[in-house]
């Protein structure tokens, strides 16, 4: 069951898509090699660059973000990656490293925790990794890695590239692609950008492109050089999901109308604040608490431990019967946690309303 009223669907992805964005997809097809496509790609370039905080080309592909994780590995890892793992998506990145025939050395922390800068420095000294894979906002635990500080550590090591999964952070909290010198940063359309699933977005540094040229077996469909060349000519690499590009075009205009990405960040921070205050107050009295510690909580997804003796999955089902959708915990956290995806076009007042429903059900 999905409610027709906008603003009750708080899954941590796919997120709810605004009716205006859905309507944009109803336009007729255009030739994907024609002038209309060139104009569309030219039009979306400046707002995409502002969204991604970059002056570089922004690469857009028709695949889930996992496809661009594979692109990151195939084009950015020579032999060995140090993979930071604190949840399911950090593990996914590490598994992709292994699946493409490279070595993955895992730097593992408990669920809900993040790798800290000194741990990373120590691990890089001990492994001869040529790349680091990390998840900025771990969707499975709601933990937020200190990306700016971790990037500084990686830059202390000359020949190490930093490959970042910003799937639930890009567009919802600060990701300073150029300022933090991220070598490859990627996201998916269905999270903080609040688009339907099916597009991946990324930015590659000059270092990343140079390295890719020296890796002959980097694949065909997910070759970063092919994407960069095509983007430079305002062309898709292959037949793109044209309807999703219409949606992206409309959503970028809506983000600009809101006041740009910083304004969007502030709204996401406010939504996180609503959940934090609730967890310290009424939610805390009922036995709810955050999985990640203060200062390491994502602005886009809150992972809360449910009260003792309560089954998280059953709680989520009870909330659904009231006409609201939230996420169960992920993997082994399923019985003991729930996840609220407060990202995209959601607003703080709706988050408050949702927490009222969670309270009612838990009480």
KEMAR-149901 format. One record per residue (C-alpha): residue number from 1; x negated, y, z negated; residue in one letter. Coordinates in pm, 1 decimal. Layout:
<sites>
SITE   num         px         py         pz   residu
SITE   NUM          X          Y          Z        a
...
</sites>
This chain:
<sites>
SITE   num         px         py         pz   residu
SITE     1        0.0        0.0        0.0        x
SITE     2     -130.1      343.8       88.0        x
SITE     3       45.9      653.5      -29.5        x
SITE     4      137.1      909.5      234.5        x
SITE     5       62.5     1207.7        8.5        x
SITE     6     -292.2     1331.2       65.1        x
SITE     7     -521.9     1327.3     -237.3        x
SITE     8     -447.8      998.0     -415.0        x
SITE     9     -701.2      775.7     -241.0        x
SITE    10    -1023.9      781.0     -447.1        x
SITE    11    -1208.9      480.2     -309.9        x
SITE    12    -1589.6      536.8     -306.1        x
SITE    13    -1570.2      484.6       70.5        x
SITE    14    -1407.9      490.7      308.0        x
SITE    15    -1281.8      818.9      169.1        x
SITE    16     -946.8      973.1      247.9        x
SITE    17     -936.3     1155.8      580.8        x
SITE    18     -750.6     1485.8      605.2        x
SITE    19     -449.4     1481.8      843.8        x
SITE    20     -604.9     1764.3     1050.0        x
SITE    21     -916.1     1550.2     1109.2        x
SITE    22     -709.1     1242.8     1196.7        x
SITE    23     -506.2     1449.5     1442.7        x
SITE    24     -824.7     1564.5     1619.3        x
SITE    25     -883.4     1206.2     1734.8        x
SITE    26     -567.8     1205.9     1945.9        x
SITE    27     -733.6     1396.1     2230.0        x
SITE    28     -782.3     1241.2     2574.2        x
SITE    29    -1109.6     1070.8     2669.0        x
SITE    30    -1388.0     1255.7     2851.5        x
SITE    31    -1671.2     1110.0     3062.2        x
SITE    32    -1950.2     1037.1     2815.3        x
SITE    33    -2211.8     1146.5     3067.7        x
SITE    34    -2024.0     1455.1     3187.9        x
SITE    35    -2043.2     1826.6     3111.9        x
SITE    36    -1764.1     1804.3     2851.2        x
SITE    37    -1979.9     1571.0     2640.8        x
SITE    38    -2282.9     1801.6     2676.0        x
SITE    39    -2070.5     2092.8     2553.3        x
SITE    40    -1931.2     1890.5     2262.5        x
SITE    41    -2280.3     1782.8     2149.6        x
SITE    42    -2410.9     2139.3     2190.0        x
SITE    43    -2123.8     2274.0     1982.4        x
SITE    44    -2173.2     2034.4     1691.8        x
SITE    45    -2552.3     2076.0     1674.6        x
SITE    46    -2580.3     2403.4     1472.0        x
SITE    47    -2319.5     2312.2     1204.7        x
SITE    48    -2470.5     1960.8     1179.3        x
SITE    49    -2814.3     2112.3     1120.9        x
SITE    50    -2671.8     2337.2      850.0        x
SITE    51    -2499.8     2039.7      689.0        x
SITE    52    -2821.6     1833.5      693.1        x
SITE    53    -3039.8     2130.3      585.7        x
SITE    54    -3270.7     2094.0      882.2        x
SITE    55    -3400.0     2276.6     1187.7        x
SITE    56    -3470.8     1942.2     1353.1        x
SITE    57    -3244.5     1744.9     1585.1        x
SITE    58    -2965.3     1558.3     1413.4        x
SITE    59    -2912.8     1207.2     1548.3        x
SITE    60    -2556.9     1074.5     1570.1        x
SITE    61    -2486.7      709.5     1646.6        x
SITE    62    -2187.4      481.7     1678.5        x
SITE    63    -2250.9      236.6     1395.7        x
SITE    64    -2214.5      217.4     1020.8        x
SITE    65    -2487.5      374.4      807.7        x
SITE    66    -2635.6       24.4      770.5        x
SITE    67    -2729.2       45.8     1140.6        x
SITE    68    -2936.2      355.8     1071.1        x
SITE    69    -3092.7      183.3      767.7        x
SITE    70    -3215.2      -73.7     1017.9        x
SITE    71    -3332.0      206.8     1247.7        x
SITE    72    -3529.0      352.9      956.2        x
SITE    73    -3702.7       20.0      896.9        x
SITE    74    -3762.7      -76.9     1261.4        x
SITE    75    -3904.5      263.6     1352.3        x
SITE    76    -4061.0      364.4     1020.4        x
SITE    77    -4214.3       59.0      850.7        x
SITE    78    -4532.5      -88.2      998.2        x
SITE    79    -4600.6     -382.5      767.4        x
SITE    80    -4477.1     -327.1      414.7        x
SITE    81    -4222.7     -110.4      234.3        x
SITE    82    -4190.2      -36.3     -133.3        x
SITE    83    -3812.9      -63.3     -185.4        x
SITE    84    -3661.5      109.1     -488.4        x
SITE    85    -3375.3     -108.9     -612.9        x
SITE    86    -3122.5      -17.5     -881.2        x
SITE    87    -2806.7     -151.7     -722.1        x
SITE    88    -2647.0     -321.3     -422.5        x
SITE    89    -2748.8      -64.6     -161.1        x
SITE    90    -3110.3      -40.2     -272.2        x
SITE    91    -3111.3     -419.2     -239.6        x
SITE    92    -2951.8     -392.8      106.7        x
SITE    93    -3234.7     -163.4      222.9        x
SITE    94    -3493.8     -409.7       85.9        x
SITE    95    -3314.2     -702.4      254.4        x
SITE    96    -3320.5     -520.4      590.7        x
SITE    97    -3697.1     -472.0      551.5        x
SITE    98    -3729.3     -849.6      509.5        x
SITE    99    -3484.4     -928.9      791.0        x
SITE   100    -3693.1     -727.6     1040.2        x
SITE   101    -4007.1     -926.0      961.3        x
SITE   102    -4173.7     -674.9      730.4        x
SITE   103    -4275.3     -722.8      368.5        x
SITE   104    -4046.6     -573.7      104.5        x
SITE   105    -4200.2     -510.0     -235.8        x
SITE   106    -3916.6     -436.7     -477.0        x
SITE   107    -3950.6     -185.1     -756.9        x
SITE   108    -3648.3     -285.7     -961.8        x
SITE   109    -3466.6     -103.9    -1242.6        x
SITE   110    -3155.0     -218.3    -1435.1        x
SITE   111    -2810.9     -139.5    -1284.9        x
SITE   112    -2715.5      220.4    -1359.4        x
SITE   113    -3075.9      334.9    -1394.2        x
SITE   114    -3307.1      507.1    -1145.9        x
SITE   115    -3673.7      476.9    -1058.2        x
SITE   116    -3857.4      773.0    -1213.1        x
SITE   117    -4153.8      958.7    -1054.5        x
SITE   118    -4429.6      808.4    -1273.7        x
SITE   119    -4301.2      454.4    -1205.8        x
SITE   120    -4309.1      525.5     -832.1        x
SITE   121    -4662.4      669.5     -844.3        x
SITE   122    -4784.9      367.5    -1035.7        x
SITE   123    -4620.5      124.0     -790.8        x
SITE   124    -4760.1      304.1     -485.1        x
SITE   125    -5110.0      281.9     -630.8        x
SITE   126    -5067.3      -93.0     -673.4        x
SITE   127    -4913.8     -181.6     -333.8        x
SITE   128    -5045.5     -100.0       10.2        x
SITE   129    -4698.8        2.9      131.1        x
SITE   130    -4676.5      229.4      436.1        x
SITE   131    -4317.4      337.4      358.7        x
SITE   132    -4077.1      380.5       67.5        x
SITE   133    -3705.9      299.7      100.2        x
SITE   134    -3474.0      456.4     -152.2        x
SITE   135    -3105.7      517.7     -210.3        x
SITE   136    -3034.1      872.5     -328.3        x
SITE   137    -2683.2      813.8     -466.6        x
SITE   138    -2632.6      442.3     -542.8        x
SITE   139    -2264.6      383.0     -462.8        x
SITE   140    -2251.6       57.7     -659.5        x
SITE   141    -2356.9      217.8     -991.6        x
SITE   142    -2295.5      592.0     -950.2        x
SITE   143    -2663.2      658.5    -1033.7        x
SITE   144    -2837.5      955.4     -871.2        x
SITE   145    -3210.9      927.3     -803.4        x
SITE   146    -3428.4     1237.7     -864.1        x
SITE   147    -3500.2     1264.8     -491.0        x
SITE   148    -3692.5     1594.8     -488.0        x
SITE   149    -3938.3     1469.1     -754.1        x
SITE   150    -3971.2     1125.2     -592.7        x
SITE   151    -4042.2     1288.8     -253.3        x
SITE   152    -4328.4     1488.4     -410.9        x
SITE   153    -4482.0     1164.7     -539.3        x
SITE   154    -4457.9      996.4     -197.7        x
SITE   155    -4633.2     1296.9      -40.5        x
SITE   156    -4933.9     1238.3     -267.7        x
SITE   157    -5000.9      929.9      -51.2        x
SITE   158    -5110.5     1028.4      299.8        x
SITE   159    -4980.6      754.2      518.7        x
SITE   160    -4655.7      666.0      339.6        x
SITE   161    -4320.4      758.1      495.7        x
SITE   162    -4010.8      828.7      285.9        x
SITE   163    -3689.7      667.9      420.0        x
SITE   164    -3376.4      784.4      241.6        x
SITE   165    -3024.2      644.1      227.5        x
SITE   166    -2815.8      956.7      157.7        x
SITE   167    -2488.9      776.8      230.6        x
SITE   168    -2293.8      909.7      -69.6        x
SITE   169    -2500.3     1225.7     -119.3        x
SITE   170    -2528.4     1407.1      215.3        x
SITE   171    -2254.0     1669.7      231.0        x
SITE   172    -2157.3     1619.2     -134.6        x
SITE   173    -2468.0     1728.9     -324.0        x
SITE   174    -2806.7     1885.7     -241.3        x
SITE   175    -3012.5     1693.1       14.6        x
SITE   176    -3283.6     1934.2      132.0        x
SITE   177    -3412.6     1746.3      436.4        x
SITE   178    -3672.9     1997.8      552.3        x
SITE   179    -3765.3     2154.1      217.6        x
SITE   180    -3831.2     1815.4       55.2        x
SITE   181    -4001.8     1686.2      373.9        x
SITE   182    -3788.9     1370.4      400.7        x
SITE   183    -3921.1     1154.6      685.8        x
SITE   184    -3590.4      986.9      761.8        x
SITE   185    -3259.7     1059.8      593.7        x
SITE   186    -2931.1      899.1      693.7        x
SITE   187    -2563.0      901.4      606.6        x
SITE   188    -2234.8      750.5      725.0        x
SITE   189    -1922.4      932.0      838.5        x
SITE   190    -1687.8      768.6      585.3        x
SITE   191    -1828.0      912.9      261.5        x
SITE   192    -1874.1     1279.5      162.2        x
SITE   193    -1816.1     1391.0      523.8        x
SITE   194    -1463.4     1244.2      488.7        x
SITE   195    -1437.5     1109.1      842.2        x
SITE   196    -1318.1      766.0      952.1        x
SITE   197    -1590.8      497.1      939.3        x
SITE   198    -1799.3      435.6     1249.9        x
SITE   199    -2056.3      714.9     1285.2        x
SITE   200    -2404.9      732.0     1138.2        x
SITE   201    -2598.0     1059.5     1111.1        x
SITE   202    -2972.6     1098.3     1055.3        x
SITE   203    -3270.9     1331.3     1075.4        x
SITE   204    -3622.4     1207.3     1161.6        x
SITE   205    -3941.5     1398.9     1083.5        x
SITE   206    -4226.2     1449.3     1328.1        x
SITE   207    -4428.8     1195.7     1124.5        x
SITE   208    -4149.6      941.9     1164.3        x
SITE   209    -4133.7      992.8     1543.6        x
SITE   210    -4512.5      965.6     1575.5        x
SITE   211    -4515.1      642.8     1377.8        x
SITE   212    -4224.2      498.6     1579.8        x
SITE   213    -4414.5      551.6     1906.3        x
SITE   214    -4688.7      325.0     1770.6        x
SITE   215    -4445.1       42.5     1680.2        x
SITE   216    -4372.9     -145.7     2005.3        x
SITE   217    -4113.0     -388.5     1863.9        x
SITE   218    -3879.5     -125.7     1717.6        x
SITE   219    -3575.4     -257.1     1905.8        x
SITE   220    -3354.1     -108.5     2177.2        x
SITE   221    -3011.0       -3.5     2048.0        x
SITE   222    -3149.8      146.5     1725.5        x
SITE   223    -3469.3      299.6     1864.9        x
SITE   224    -3524.4      638.1     1698.4        x
SITE   225    -3724.5      764.8     1998.8        x
SITE   226    -3434.1      690.1     2234.7        x
SITE   227    -3196.3      873.4     1999.8        x
SITE   228    -3427.3     1172.8     1965.6        x
SITE   229    -3479.9     1198.4     2342.3        x
SITE   230    -3105.1     1172.0     2410.1        x
SITE   231    -3024.3     1432.8     2141.9        x
SITE   232    -3276.0     1671.6     2299.8        x
SITE   233    -3077.6     1647.8     2624.7        x
SITE   234    -2734.9     1664.9     2454.1        x
SITE   235    -2661.6     1312.1     2569.1        x
SITE   236    -2546.1     1002.7     2379.3        x
SITE   237    -2780.0      700.2     2391.9        x
SITE   238    -2497.5      459.2     2483.5        x
SITE   239    -2120.1      497.6     2513.4        x
SITE   240    -2031.7      676.5     2188.5        x
SITE   241    -1712.1      663.0     1983.2        x
SITE   242    -1573.8      972.6     2154.5        x
SITE   243    -1267.1     1003.4     1928.7        x
SITE   244    -1490.7     1006.0     1619.3        x
SITE   245    -1700.1     1285.7     1773.4        x
SITE   246    -1378.2     1489.8     1807.5        x
SITE   247    -1312.2     1426.6     1438.3        x
SITE   248    -1669.4     1526.8     1348.6        x
SITE   249    -1635.7     1848.7     1550.2        x
SITE   250    -1315.7     1939.9     1363.9        x
SITE   251    -1455.9     1847.5     1022.2        x
SITE   252    -1771.2     2055.6     1077.2        x
SITE   253    -1546.7     2355.9     1153.1        x
SITE   254    -1351.4     2286.4      832.9        x
SITE   255    -1675.0     2267.3      628.2        x
SITE   256    -1786.9     2602.9      769.6        x
SITE   257    -1444.1     2751.4      691.3        x
SITE   258    -1477.0     2636.8      329.9        x
SITE   259    -1792.3     2847.1      304.0        x
SITE   260    -2053.2     2599.3      422.8        x
SITE   261    -2221.9     2303.9      261.8        x
SITE   262    -2324.7     2485.0      -61.1        x
SITE   263    -1960.4     2559.5     -131.5        x
SITE   264    -1883.1     2193.4      -72.3        x
SITE   265    -2160.5     2091.2     -312.8        x
SITE   266    -2010.6     2315.1     -581.3        x
SITE   267    -1668.7     2155.5     -540.5        x
SITE   268    -1822.1     1808.0     -574.7        x
SITE   269    -2016.0     1916.9     -883.7        x
SITE   270    -1689.0     2047.7    -1030.1        x
SITE   271    -1521.2     1709.7     -967.8        x
SITE   272    -1804.7     1528.2    -1140.5        x
SITE   273    -1768.4     1778.1    -1429.1        x
SITE   274    -1399.2     1689.1    -1465.6        x
SITE   275    -1486.1     1319.6    -1505.7        x
SITE   276    -1774.9     1392.5    -1744.3        x
SITE   277    -1559.3     1605.8    -1972.5        x
SITE   278    -1287.6     1339.0    -1969.8        x
SITE   279    -1539.2     1064.2    -2054.7        x
SITE   280    -1665.5     1275.3    -2347.1        x
SITE   281    -1308.1     1348.8    -2463.3        x
SITE   282     -986.6     1155.7    -2410.3        x
SITE   283    -1149.6      886.6    -2192.6        x
SITE   284    -1418.4      830.9    -2453.6        x
SITE   285    -1155.0      792.7    -2726.2        x
SITE   286     -995.9      517.5    -2516.4        x
SITE   287    -1333.9      343.3    -2479.7        x
SITE   288    -1449.8      458.6    -2133.8        x
SITE   289    -1813.4      560.8    -2085.6        x
SITE   290    -2051.6      637.6    -1799.3        x
SITE   291    -2283.1      366.9    -1670.7        x
SITE   292    -2565.2      609.2    -1569.3        x
SITE   293    -2711.7      848.9    -1825.3        x
SITE   294    -2654.7     1223.9    -1817.6        x
SITE   295    -2863.6     1397.0    -1551.7        x
SITE   296    -2863.2     1084.7    -1332.9        x
SITE   297    -2497.1     1082.1    -1233.8        x
SITE   298    -2386.5     1115.4     -874.9        x
SITE   299    -2166.6     1413.2     -786.0        x
SITE   300    -1961.4     1198.4     -548.2        x
SITE   301    -1894.9      869.5     -727.9        x
SITE   302    -1848.4      804.7    -1099.4        x
SITE   303    -1903.8      453.9    -1229.9        x
SITE   304    -1737.8      412.9    -1569.5        x
SITE   305    -1756.9      122.7    -1811.4        x
SITE   306    -1403.0       17.5    -1904.4        x
SITE   307    -1295.5      -26.2    -2269.3        x
SITE   308    -1397.1     -346.7    -2450.3        x
SITE   309    -1151.8     -628.8    -2377.1        x
SITE   310    -1012.0     -459.5    -2064.0        x
SITE   311    -1067.6     -617.3    -1721.5        x
SITE   312    -1180.5     -349.1    -1474.8        x
SITE   313    -1024.3     -521.0    -1178.0        x
SITE   314     -684.1     -547.8    -1346.6        x
SITE   315     -702.1     -182.0    -1449.5        x
SITE   316     -767.9      -80.0    -1087.8        x
SITE   317     -466.2     -289.9     -977.3        x
SITE   318     -244.5     -122.2    -1238.7        x
SITE   319     -356.4      222.4    -1114.8        x
SITE   320     -269.0      112.3     -761.0        x
SITE   321       82.1       20.4     -868.3        x
SITE   322      120.9      384.2     -977.3        x
SITE   323       36.9      494.8     -622.7        x
SITE   324     -332.2      584.8     -670.8        x
SITE   325     -638.7      408.5     -531.7        x
SITE   326     -974.2      382.1     -710.4        x
SITE   327    -1259.9      134.4     -668.8        x
SITE   328    -1340.1     -173.2     -869.5        x
SITE   329    -1692.3     -222.2     -995.9        x
SITE   330    -1938.4     -363.7     -744.0        x
SITE   331    -2074.3     -718.5     -757.1        x
SITE   332    -2155.7     -832.2    -1109.2        x
SITE   333    -2017.0     -502.6    -1246.8        x
SITE   334    -1665.7     -581.6    -1115.5        x
SITE   335    -1504.9     -693.6    -1446.6        x
SITE   336    -1672.1     -429.3    -1666.4        x
SITE   337    -1657.9     -105.7    -1462.7        x
SITE   338    -1445.7      100.0    -1225.6        x
SITE   339    -1557.7      353.6     -965.9        x
SITE   340    -1395.1      683.1     -869.7        x
SITE   341    -1500.5      826.2     -534.4        x
SITE   342    -1445.3     1200.8     -581.0        x
SITE   343    -1585.6     1317.8     -251.6        x
SITE   344    -1493.8     1458.0       84.9        x
SITE   345    -1183.0     1677.1       81.9        x
SITE   346    -1070.0     1595.6     -272.7        x
SITE   347    -1022.1     1870.7     -531.3        x
SITE   348    -1089.0     1891.2     -908.1        x
SITE   349     -718.8     1929.1     -999.1        x
SITE   350     -635.9     1599.2     -824.3        x
SITE   351     -919.0     1425.9    -1012.3        x
SITE   352     -760.7     1550.1    -1337.8        x
SITE   353     -425.0     1411.3    -1227.6        x
SITE   354     -585.3     1075.2    -1142.0        x
SITE   355     -756.3     1053.2    -1482.8        x
SITE   356     -415.1     1111.8    -1643.4        x
SITE   357     -291.5      802.3    -1459.3        x
SITE   358     -598.2      597.9    -1568.1        x
SITE   359     -530.0      709.7    -1929.1        x
SITE   360     -164.1      610.3    -1907.2        x
SITE   361     -252.8      265.8    -1773.3        x
SITE   362     -536.5      206.5    -2021.9        x
SITE   363     -325.3      317.4    -2318.6        x
</sites>
